[in-house]
Amino acid sequence: MDEKITMFTDGGSRNNPGPAAIGVYIETLGKKYSEYIGEKTNNEAEYMALIFGLQKLKQLLGKEKMKQAEVDCYLDSELVVKQLNHEYKLKEKHIQEFFIDIWNLMLDFKSVRFTHVLREKNKIADALVNEALDARKKQNNLF
């Protein structure tokens, strides 16, 4: 039986490039993740959030369930979605490398789809990004 998975991802940086974080909400499994990822651009953070989410799904599902999983990925970055759906070209080498990482991860699942959503529909992943950035800022101010 096929398993449908809904995942929302977001990545963001303050002062693009600047301090960056990722947020992943795997709605189907009720799992939330956020992480500070260092100095990155918004675009890099968006890709890194998606890679993190797909890797996390592999860990959570295991080999057998992965092959049956149809994963719907929702991102609020129209640019990244259009790049992943082959509508826009990938010009920067490091973005091409992110694309290859995602492509390789996709091979482990039955299907993976990328859909652009408005930021309002991606509130949980967006909040996770801001929580990680705020926590990092607070941590740095303590020292």
N, C-alpha and C positions, 0 to 999 in steps of 0.2 A: 504494500500500500504506500502510495506517495505521501510524503509529509510536506505540507506547505509551511514555510517559515517567512515571517515578516520581520524585516530588520530596518531600523532607521539609524543612519550614521551622520555625524557632523564633525567638522574640524574647523578650527579657527585660530587666528593669531591676532594679537594686539599690536598694532603698528606694522602691519604687513610689509616685510617680514618682521617678526618679533616673537615674544614668548607665545608658544602655541600649545594647544591641547586637542584631544579627541574625545568624542562622546559616542557611545554605541548603545542602542536600546534594541534588544532582541525581543520584540513584543510577544511573539508566540510563546517564548519560554519564560517571559517575565524577568529577563536579565538586563542589568544596566552596568555599564563600564565607563570609566573616564580615566584619563591619564594625561599628565603633562609630558610633552614630547620635545621640549627645548625650543631653540630658535628656528622657526620655519615660516613659510608663506602660507596664506590661507589655502591655496591650491594644494600644496604639499600636505597640509594637515587633513584636507578632505580625503585625499587618496589614502593617507596613513590610517584614517579612521575606518575606511572600508576594508583595507587589508587586515587590520586588527579584528574587525567584526567577522570576516570570513574565516580567519585563523581560529578565533574563539568558537565559532560554530563547529569547526572540525573537531576541536577538543570535546565540546559538549555532546555532539551527536555520535561520534565514533564512526568507523569505516562503513559498516553496513547501512546505518541510517543516512549517512551522507549521500550515498549513491541514489537514495530514494527521495532526497530533499529537493524541493523546488523553492528557491530562495528569491524573494522579492526584496530588493534593496531600494530604500527611499532616501534620497539626498536632496538638500536644498541648494546644491551647486549645479546650476544648469550647465555650466561649462564642463564640469567633470562628467556629468551624465551624457552629454553630447559627445565627449571624447570616448567614453566607454562604449557608447552605441555606434561608434564609427561615423558620426556625423561631422565631427571636427577632427582635424589632424593634430597629432602630438608633435610639437616642434622641439621642446626641450628634452635633452637626453635623460635627465633624472625623472621626468614625468613618463617618458617611454618605459623606463625601468619599473616604475610603479604599475603601469599598465600591464607589463609582462608578469609581474608578481600576481596581479589580480587574475589575469588570464589563466595562469597556472593553477591558482586556487579554484577557479571556476570548473576545471576539469574533474574535480573531486565530487561535484554535486550533479544531480540530474539536470538541473537548469538554474541559471542565475539571471535575473532581470534587473535592470537599473531604471528607476523612474525619478524624474524631477518632481519635487513637491515644494510648495511655498513654505517659507520659514515657520508660519503659523501651524503647519501640519507636522513640523519637525521639532516641536517645543521641548520634548524630553531630551533628545540627543543634544540640542542646543544648550539646554540648561546644564547638562553634564559637562560640556566644554567649559562653560563659564564657572562652574563649581571648581573644576580642576585648576583653571587660571587664577581664580580668587584665592584658593587654598595655597597655591604656589606663591602668590604675591604676599599673602599673610605670613607664610613661612619665611620668606626672604626679609620681611620687615622685622622679624623677631631677632635677627642676628646683627 
